[in-house]
């Protein structure tokens, strides 16, 4: 039985991971600096649990925390096998999510409570390591089961693409909140990061949504009883099938390069902006808004571009542009400009953020789309459903890479400081920097004022991160040439047949890939609001173009320009669009209702069309109904 039989269910299903992902990103971005704020240097430290206080052992914590992340990756394999082969009266995915939810919630809260205080650093190091490992394990079980259900709840490639796109859309909102809104909240409300964490912990409950949407188990006869009976795979067989797939292996090589750079960037962002560039929370929010705000538009453009140029080429452009964008943190740093020149730093940061926004959406979407598409095709050809193992393979490699990148390399380099004319110095604890004059004398045997120290001492990690990320992105660009041009079903089916010649792939040969033409209204409205109605402007153009496809005399360019820029002129063209759609529907023998008042009244409130989401939604709904009628 199809679980996602309504568009709103696709959207709600994609929203399920919002809460856990938000809190995980919050942890990945702020947790290290919260416990040891050395990379924040002498800047604003609301991102710390206690300003200037280190709660852990800086020389030991990176190794233990990295081991915890590697443990998180390794357990993905057995957890994926469990949820792939679990057989209960409630199904296979839902029990795994239900069992892991409470440990995930409780351990996350305990991670943010260093019970030993500022003095018992060893106790805190052990405490946060243990509970972070429990959190990583339970989080992994929930998310692996959730991702593993993609191939079952989605019936074809367009639906998988939609759900992956919606998931990426919510990830975009998550990153916007974490990196653009959180710094403003911390500074404006003068909250420390742990207080904000405790306030937002209830978001974790969104992970319970799949329990009500996934249709499996005794009630629905799937996979037990009279429903689909799939071949059970052993752990060894599942691993063999997963990592023997050449397309998947090549994807892992590219994704590891991407994730190494991305994880280091996300882990170091606070230090890069606050310590490296010397900006405050509000200025940090502006730069992050420029980076994450346009992502919905960029994601929309990415989906359009990949149809024309292929996923590989567009993804390669994302890697190269991100490599360029990351250098803005070096060229806009205090090392280059000193503590002044705020305008130059902001302009460099804004340009870098806009360049990086093209890449960020693709980095969110591809890790969901690639495994889901590969596992979905394999299941149709072989009847073997072990989709969670593909996500586990994705996760175990990125967990190891992320542990080395963000939890080992960065954790050590951020404690190295560079003084012009004096070389590099290791800061054992952030407390050594709490009094700049003392730190300067302690490190270099010289005296100096706070201003002199700020002008000559720099965090070496903040300077090196952009170049490390640059190297990994360029490496990923060249490795991506081994990927297929697209992840279409026909391409993947041929790859599987090369591994097993007995497979019958005739159903995938000489068939045109179905393209998803309609857009769900909730997402259109959400993208418009999130991007400051910039996406609404794009939406008008695409809507006019699609209507013109059915109505050759409809003035696409003129109508687009006049209705967008001349107040109330939209009413004329909205009514013309309505008549055109109704005439098309009548020709096709279908009934479509588009009330004229639903177009006129909103136009009086929103005189410029590209912010009139109500009228646009009414027209888009009518167009989508025509699309649906043609696809039947």
N, C-alpha and C positions, 0 to 999 in steps of 0.2 A: 504494500500500500504506500502510495506516494506521501511522504511526510510534508514536503513544502509545496502544497497544491495551490497556494495563494501567494501573490507577490509580497503581501505584507508579512507572511510567514518567512519568506526568504530574508527580508530585512531584519525581522526580529531574531531569527536564527544567527545571522551575522553579528548582531549586537550582543550575543551571549557572552563573548569573551571580553567585552568592554571593561568591566570592573576589574577582573584579575589582571588584564593587560595594563590598565592604567596604573594599578598599584605596583606591578612588576617594573614598569618603566620608571615610575617614581623611585623605586628602590635602586634600579640600575643606574639612575642618573644622579641621585642625591645621597645614597646610603654611604658610600665611601667617604665623601667629603663631610657627611654628618658626623661620622665617627672620628675622622682625622682630617680636619680642614686645612692642611698645610698648603694645598694648591690655591686656596683662596687668598693666600698671602695676607696683606694688610687691608684688604677690601671688605666690603659688606659681607657679614657672615650669618645671615638668617638661615642659610642652608645647613648650618651646623646645629647639632643638638645643644651645644653650649659653645659660644664664640671663643676661639683660642684654646679649646680643651680637646686633647686627644684621649679617646677612651680605650684604644686598643694598642697592641704592640706593633709599631710600623714595620719592623723587620720580620715579624712572624705572620701577621694577619694576611698579607697578600698571598702567601703560599697556602695557608689553610683555606682561605676563601676561594682561591683558584681550584684547589682540590674539591671543594664543595660543588663548584660549577661543573667540574669534570665528572664528579659523581652524578650530578643531575643529568648529564648527557648520557652516561653509561646506562643508567637505569631506564632510559627511554626505551631501550631494546626489549628487556623483559616486560616492561609495562605495556608496550605496544602489542607484544605477543599475547599478553593476558587479555587485553581488551579486544584483540582480533579473534580469539578463540573462546572467549567466555560464553557460556551457555546457561542462562537462567530464565526463569519464568518472566522476568522483567526485561530480558534482552541482553545485549552485550555491552553497549556503550553507557547506558543510563546508570547501571549499578556502579560502574567505575567512577563516574562523576560524583554520584551521591556519597560513596564511601570516602572519597578523598577531599570532599569539600570542607568539612569541619577542621581536620588537621591543617589544611591550607590556611584557613582563616585565623586560627589560634596561633599557629607558629609565626605567621606574618607579624602579628601584633607583638609577640615576644621578641622578635628580632630587633625591634626599635626600643627596647628597654634594657640598656646596659646596667644590670643590677649591681655591679660592683662599684659604680660611681667613677669619679675621675682617677682614683688612686689604684683600684684593683684592675689594672690593664690586662693581666693574664687571665683573670676570671672572665672579664668581658669578652676577650678574644675567643675563649672556648665557648662561652654562652652563645654569642652571635653565630659562631661557626656551626654549632649543633642545630640551633633552631632554623638557621638559613638552609641547612641541608634538608631538614624536615619540610620546610616550605617548598624548596625546589622540587622535592620528590612528589609531594601532594599536588602542587601546581602542575607538574608534568603529567601526572595521571589524569587530571581533569582535562587539560588541554589536548593531550594525545587522544583521549577518547572522543573529545569534541571534534578534532580535526579528522580523526579516523571515520567519523560518521558522514563526512562530506560526500564520499563516493556513493553511499547508500541513499542519503536523503536527496541528492541531486541526480536527476535522471539522464541528463545529457550535458554536452560541453557548454552550450549557452547558459544553462542554469548554473553550472559550476563557475563559469566566468562571472556571472552576475553576483553570486554569493561571495566569491573571492573579491570582486570589486567592492561590494558593500562592506565586507570585512576590512578591506583596505581603507575605505572611507571612514569607518569608525576608528581605525588605527590612527588616521590622520587627525581626527578630533582629539584623540588621546594625546598625541604628541603636541598638538597645539595647546592643550590645557597644561601639560606638564612643563613645557619649555617656554610658553608665552604667558600663560595666566598665573601659574604658581609663583614665579619670581615677584610679580606685582602684588599678589596676595600676601606673600611673606613680608615684603617691604611695607606695603600699605597698612596691613593689620599688625605689623611688628610681631609676627608669629615665628617661632622656630619650626623647623621642618617636621620634627616628630609630632608636634601638636597638630599640624595639618594632616599628617598621615592618619592619626587616630580619628579625626573628623571624617575622613573620606573612606575609611575601612568598610562601611556598609555597602559600598559599590560592589564589593566582592559577590554579593548575592545575585548579580546578573548571570553568574555561571550556572544557576539552577534552571534557567530558561530551557535548555535542551531537554530536561527531564519531561517537559510537557509537549515538546514539538517532535521529538524523535519517535516514530511509530515502529516499535519492535517488541519482541517478547511474546508471551503466551496469548495476549489479547489480540494481536495482529497476525499471529502465525509466522513470525519472522524472527530469527532464522529457524525456529523449531516447528514441529508439527507439520501442518499442511502447506506451510509457506516454502520459500526458497531454501533448499538444503544445499549448503556449500561444502566444498571439500575442506576438511580440517588440515591445516599445515602444522608441521612441527616447527619449533623455533629455528632449527638449522635450515629447513627448507625455505622458510619465510625470509631468513637472512640471505640465503643463496639467491632467491629470485629477486630480491630487492637490489642487492649490490652487484648482481650480474648484469643488470640492465644498463647498457652503455650510455644511454641518454641521461639516465638518472645520475650515474657516476660523473659524467661530464658537467652536469648541472651542479653537483656538489663541489667540484673544484672551483667553479666560478663563484658559487654562493659563499664558500669559505673565504675567498679573497674579499668579497663584498662585506661579509660580516666582520672580518678582522678589522677592517678600517672603520666600518660603521659603529661597531661596539666600542672601539677606542675613542672615537669622536663623541659618542653619546656619554660615555663615562667621564670624559674630560671637559664636557661643554661648560660646566660651571667654572672650572679653572681657566679655560681658554678665554672666556668673556670677562669674568670678574677679576681674576688674577692676571691673566695674560694681557688683556686689553685695558684693564683698569676701569671697567664700567660698573654701574650700579644695577639694581634689580629692574628698575623701569627701563633703562637703556637695553638691558639684556632681553626684556620682553619685546621691545621694538625689533631687535635683530631676529629673534626667534619667530615673531609674527611674519616677518618678511620671508623667512625660510619655510614655515609650515602653513601659513595662511593661503598661499597660492596653490598648495598641493592638490586640492580637489580639481582645480582647473587643469593642472599639469597631468593629473591622472586621467582625466577625460581626454586630453590631447594625446596621451600615451596610448590609450585604447584605440583612438582613431589612427594614429601613426603606425601602430603595429599591423593593422589591416593592410596598409599599403606597403610598408617596408619590411614587415616581419618582426617577431619579438626579439630575435637576436640582435639585429641592427639597432633597434631602438634602445634595448637594454645596454648595449655597448656605449651608446651616446650618453646614457645616464652615468655610467662609470667614469667616462672622461670628464663630463661636466662637474661631477662631484669632486673629482681630483682637483679641478681648477678652483671650485668653490672653497675647499678646505684650506687653501693657501691664504685666503683672506684673513684667517686668524693670525697668521704670522705677519703679513704685511700691514695689518692693522693693530699690531701689538705695541705694548709699552716699550719693548726693546727697539722698535723702529721709530716710534713717535714720542716717547717719553710719557709723562703724565698729563700733558696738555693735548692740544690738537684734537679735541673731541670731534669736531666736524669731520675731519679726515678719517678718523677711526670709524665713525658711524657710516659714512658713505661707503667705505671699503667693506664693512660688515654687511650693509644692506645689499650691495651688489652681489657679494658672495652668497648671501642667503637666497636671493632670487635665483641665482644659478643653481644652487643646491636643491631648490624646491622641485625642479624638473626630475631629479633623481629619486627623491625621498618616496614619492608615491609608488614608483616601480619597485623599490626595495621592500616596501610593505606587501605588495600584491604577489610578486613572483613566488615567494616561499610557500604560499598557499596554493597558487594555481598549478605550479609544476608537479608537485607530488599528487595532488588531487586528480589531475588529468591523466597522468601516467597510470595510477592505480585504477582509475575508472575504466580505461581501455583494457587493461589487463584482466579485470574482473569479467568484462563482457566476453573476452576471448577464451578465457580459461576456466571461469567459474570460481576462481580462487580470490577470496576477499581478504587481503591482509593490508588494507590501505593505511592503517595506523603505523605499520612498519616503515612505510615510505616517509611519513612525517617523523618517525623516530630516527630514521637514518639522517634526515635533514637536521634534526635537533641534536643528535649526538655529535655530529661533526661541528655544528656551529657552537655548541656548548664548550667543546674543547678549545676551539679557536677563540671564542669569547673569553674563556678563562685565561688563556695565555695573553690575549690582547688587553682586555679591560681590567682584569683582576690580578694580573701578574706584572706584565711589562709596565702598564701605566701606574700601578700602585707603587712601583719602585722608582720610576723616573720622576714622579711628581714630588718625591722627597729630595731630589737633587736640585741645588740652586747654583746659578751662575752669577759670578760677580765680575764685572768688567775690570780686567787687569789683575784678577786674583785667581781665576779658574773656577773649578767645580767643588761644591761642598755638600756633604750629606747631612740633612737635618733629621736627627733621630726622632724628634717630636715637634709638633707645631708650637708647643710652648716656648721653644727656643726663639721663635719669631714674634712672640707676643710683645716684646719690648724691642723695637727696631735698633735703638742705639746699642743695647746690650748684645743683640744678635750680631751686629756688625763688628763689635769689638771681640766677641767670642769667636766668630768665624775667622776673622782676618787680622786680628791683633791691632786694629785701628779704631779710632773714635770717629763719630759722625752723627749728624742729626738725623731725624726720621726722614726728612726730605732727601738728604744725601743718600741714605740707604735705599729709598724707593727709586732713585734715579740710577742706581748702579747694581742692584741685586735683582735677579729675575729667576723665576721658576723654570728650570731647564726642561722639564716635562712639557710645559705649555708651549715651548718653542719647538720641540721635536715632534709632537703629535701630528701637526699638519703634513710633515714630510713622510712620516711612517704611513699615514693614510694614503698619501699620494702614490707611494710605491705599490701598495696592495691593490689600489683601483686600476692602475696601469697593468699590473699583472693579470687581474681579472678580465680586463679588456681583451688581451691576447688569448687567454684561455677560452673566452666565449666564442672564438671562431670555430671551436669544435662542436658547438651546439647546433641543432637543426635550425633552419630559418624560422620555423614555427613549431608550436607544441600541438599541432592538429592531430585529431584522432587517426587519420590515415597515415601520417608520418610515424606515430608511435606504434601503430599496428604492424607496419613493415619492420620496425626494429625488433618487435617481439617475435615475429615470424623468422627473422634471421637467427634468433636464439633457439627457436623451436619450429622447424619446418613443417611439423604436422598441424600447425594451427591454420584454421580457415579464416582468412581475413577478407573474403569476398564482400562481406557486408560493408567494409570500409573503403573498398576500391571503387573508383569511378563514381564516387558520390561527392556532391558539392557540400562543403561544410556549411551547416546552418548558421546564419548570422543573426545575432540578437539585435533587433532594430528598435524596439520600444524601450523607453526609459521609465523606471518606476518614479512616480511623482514625489514620494517622500524624499528620495535621494536628490532629485532635481531641486526641490525647495531647500533641503539641507545644504547642498553645495552652494546655492545662491547666497544664503544667509552667511555661511561660514566664510566665504570668500568676499564678503562685503558687496555682494550682488555683481561682482565681476563675472561669475559664472552665469548669472542671469542674462548678462549681455550676450554671452556665447550661446546660451540656450535659445534666445530669440532667433539668432541667425540660423541655428540648426533646425528649429521648428519651421521657420519660413521655408527653408530649403526642402524639407520633407513634404510640406504641403504642396509646394510647387511641383514635386515629383508626380503628384496625382492631378494637379490643376495647372496645365501648361501656361495659361495666361495670367497666373497669379504673379504680381510684381514683387519678386523676392527682394532684390537689392533696394529698390525705391521704398518699398514698404518697410523694410528693415530700418533704413536710415530715418525716414520720416517718423515712424512710430516710436523710435528710441529717443529721438532728440527734440521733437516738437511736442509740447504738452497737449494732451487730449487728441492728437492726430491718430493715436493708436486705435481709437474707437472705430474709425472708418475701416482700417485694415483688419481689425479683429472681426468685424462683422463680415468683411469680404472672405476672410479665412473660414469663418463659420459656414457661409453659404457654399464655399468650395468643398468643404469636408462633407456637408450634408448631401450635396449633389453626388459626390463620389460614393458615399454609403448607399444612396438610392440606386445608383447604377449596379452596385454589387448585390442588391437585394437584402440589405441589412438595415436594422433600425438603430440609429445613433441620435441621441438627444443632446443638443448643446444649447441651453437656454440663452437667449440674447441678453437678458438682464444680468446673467452671471458674468458677462463680458463688459457690459456698460457700467454697472455700479462700481466694480473695483477700479475701473479706469478713471472714475471721478475722484477716487481717493488716492490712487497712484498714477499721476498724470504722465509719468515717464514709463514706457513699457517694460524695460528690462528689470524694474523692481516690482512689477505687477505679477507676483507669483500666483495670484488667484486666477487671473485670466489665462495665464500661460498654462496653468494646471488643467483648466477646463479644456482648452484646445488640445493639449498633449493627451489627455484622457480619451478624447474622441479619436485622435490619430492612433493611439495604442489599440483601441478597439478594432480599427480597420486592420492594423497589423495582425492582431490575434485572429480575426476572421480569415485572413489570407493564409495563415499558417495551419488552419484546421484542415 
